[in-house]
Amino acid sequence: MSYKLAYTANGSNVHLGTGFLFVNVLPPLFDDIPLNDGNNPPSYVDPPTPATWTATHAYTAGQYVADATGNTVQKCTTAGTSGSSVPTFNTTVGGTTTDSAVTWTCVGPQIEWVASLPVVADAVVRDSLGSGGGTGLVHICVSPGTSASSAPTWSTVIGGYTVDGSVIWQCCGPTFAVGAMEGAVEFAGTFKKDDINADQFTAPIDAVITAETMKINGTLKELTITNLANLLPNFNPLTGQTNPNLPANAQNYEASFFGGRQAVPKFSVACFSPRRLSANPTKYFTAWCYKGAPGGNGQFGFTRTKETTWKIEIDGLASLWRPAGYQVGGNARQT
């Protein structure tokens, strides 16, 4: 008998939109997704801070611990009770460690600053976590090495650099929500495929992906100079300004100035779109980019019939410490 499959439609798989876009988040660890608090609209939530490994402790699947010697985060993937002494953790991303009844999987570099430990390229930290002593800004490692014995004085300038032992960090700035969006926030991925040919065959015998791009873009209705400056590499904001030559009731202003050769800031983004027909807390479709850069151009439209909007575009870059298949971004649907 031939196989037959009936078509059915599931309304709960249709999404409401629009997307809620958060910029410069702490990117999720290997095989994980960005977190939200389940409200509508949602709040972004950092990945959980890894705990200190404990002997003969009952761990449940999904718990994180820090490798105190390798500067990596380990995720419990098989629940059980840990051994009596700390294991030698596998520091290869995706690699596993057997710890008595527990299995740990290495899920990437730590998200908080740690003294005197190796740091890999594209590791991302929030400077206020752990003993970093910063103000909550996000920094990405642009030159790997070993961190200093005490926390550095972190740069607070977006695109600015911090020297930390033999490590160099670039300041990505604060985590922020971009504001009210118009229409959909789009998640677009494309790839280039090259065929593999053999002389004795007229058609390709295989194919390989040689390039890929990912973009997240949308239209911003809420115009905030600070947010625009954080998203555009050559914008320099001034906030809290006063000009007594302006009308008496409108002397306070914010402004941005641009032009010149500057370092392009990198940041991770997460977009949450609510599902239809789900009870509160809302279930979301999530799209994210581990490391992005501003793309396209800022465009402001001034018309009589429509409010001024600004188009945002973020181009995905490869995150160097992640294995193939996990380097740019992803998407997930809460079920």
Secondary structure as the mmCIF struct_conf table of DSSP 4:
data_model
#
loop_
_struct_conf.conf_type_id
_struct_conf.id
_struct_conf.beg_label_comp_id
_struct_conf.beg_label_asym_id
_struct_conf.beg_label_seq_id
_struct_conf.end_label_comp_id
_struct_conf.end_label_asym_id
_struct_conf.end_label_seq_id
HELX_RH_3T_P HELX_RH_3T_P1 GLY A 11 ASN A 13
BEND BEND1 VAL A 14 VAL A 14
STRN STRN1 HIS A 15 HIS A 15
STRN STRN2 PHE A 20 VAL A 23
BEND BEND2 ASN A 24 ASN A 24
HELX_LH_PP_P HELX_LH_PP_P1 VAL A 25 LEU A 29
TURN_TY1_P TURN_TY1_P1 PHE A 30 ASP A 31
STRN STRN3 LEU A 35 ASN A 36
BEND BEND3 GLY A 38 GLY A 38
BEND BEND4 ASN A 40 PRO A 41
STRN STRN4 TYR A 44 VAL A 45
HELX_LH_PP_P HELX_LH_PP_P2 ASP A 46 PRO A 50
STRN STRN5 ALA A 51 THR A 52
HELX_LH_PP_P HELX_LH_PP_P3 TRP A 53 TRP A 53
TURN_TY1_P TURN_TY1_P2 ALA A 55 THR A 56
STRN STRN6 ALA A 58 TYR A 59
TURN_TY1_P TURN_TY1_P3 ALA A 61 GLY A 62
STRN STRN7 TYR A 64 ASP A 67
TURN_TY1_P TURN_TY1_P4 ALA A 68 ASN A 71
STRN STRN8 THR A 72 THR A 78
STRN STRN9 GLY A 80 THR A 81
BEND BEND5 SER A 84 SER A 85
BEND BEND6 THR A 92 THR A 92
TURN_TY1_P TURN_TY1_P5 VAL A 93 GLY A 94
STRN STRN10 THR A 96 ASP A 99
TURN_TY1_P TURN_TY1_P6 SER A 100 ALA A 101
STRN STRN11 VAL A 102 PRO A 109
BEND BEND7 ILE A 111 GLU A 112
STRN STRN12 TRP A 113 TRP A 113
TURN_TY1_P TURN_TY1_P7 ALA A 115 SER A 116
STRN STRN13 PRO A 118 VAL A 119
TURN_TY1_P TURN_TY1_P8 ALA A 121 ASP A 122
STRN STRN14 VAL A 124 ARG A 126
TURN_TY1_P TURN_TY1_P9 ASP A 127 SER A 128
BEND BEND8 LEU A 129 LEU A 129
STRN STRN15 GLY A 130 GLY A 130
TURN_TY1_P TURN_TY1_P10 SER A 131 SER A 131
BEND BEND9 GLY A 134 GLY A 134
BEND BEND10 GLY A 136 GLY A 136
STRN STRN16 VAL A 138 SER A 143
STRN STRN17 GLY A 145 THR A 146
BEND BEND11 SER A 149 SER A 150
BEND BEND12 VAL A 157 VAL A 157
TURN_TY1_P TURN_TY1_P11 ILE A 158 GLY A 159
STRN STRN18 TYR A 161 ASP A 164
TURN_TY1_P TURN_TY1_P12 GLY A 165 SER A 166
STRN STRN19 VAL A 167 GLY A 173
STRN STRN20 PHE A 176 ALA A 177
STRN STRN21 MET A 181 ILE A 196
TURN_TY1_P TURN_TY1_P13 ASP A 199 GLN A 200
BEND BEND13 THR A 202 ALA A 203
BEND BEND14 ILE A 205 ILE A 205
STRN STRN22 ASP A 206 LEU A 220
BEND BEND15 GLU A 222 GLU A 222
HELX_RH_AL_P HELX_RH_AL_P1 ILE A 225 LEU A 231
BEND BEND16 LEU A 232 LEU A 232
TURN_TY1_P TURN_TY1_P14 PRO A 233 ASN A 234
STRN STRN23 PHE A 235 THR A 242
TURN_TY1_P TURN_TY1_P15 PRO A 244 ASN A 245
BEND BEND17 LEU A 246 LEU A 246
TURN_TY1_P TURN_TY1_P16 ALA A 248 ASN A 249
STRN STRN24 ASN A 252 PHE A 258
BEND BEND18 GLY A 260 GLY A 260
HELX_LH_PP_P HELX_LH_PP_P4 ALA A 263 PRO A 265
STRN STRN25 PHE A 267 PRO A 274
STRN STRN26 ARG A 275 ARG A 275
TURN_TY1_P TURN_TY1_P17 ARG A 276 LEU A 277
HELX_LH_PP_P HELX_LH_PP_P5 ALA A 279 ALA A 279
BEND BEND19 ASN A 280 PRO A 281
HELX_LH_PP_P HELX_LH_PP_P6 THR A 282 LYS A 283
STRN STRN27 TYR A 284 PRO A 294
BEND BEND20 GLY A 296 GLY A 296
STRN STRN28 PHE A 300 PHE A 300
BEND BEND21 ARG A 304 LYS A 306
STRN STRN29 TRP A 310 LEU A 317
TURN_TY1_P TURN_TY1_P18 LEU A 320 TRP A 321
BEND BEND22 ARG A 322 ARG A 322
HELX_LH_PP_P HELX_LH_PP_P7 PRO A 323 PRO A 323
TURN_TY1_P TURN_TY1_P19 ALA A 324 GLY A 325
BEND BEND23 TYR A 326 VAL A 328
STRN STRN30 GLY A 329 ARG A 333
#
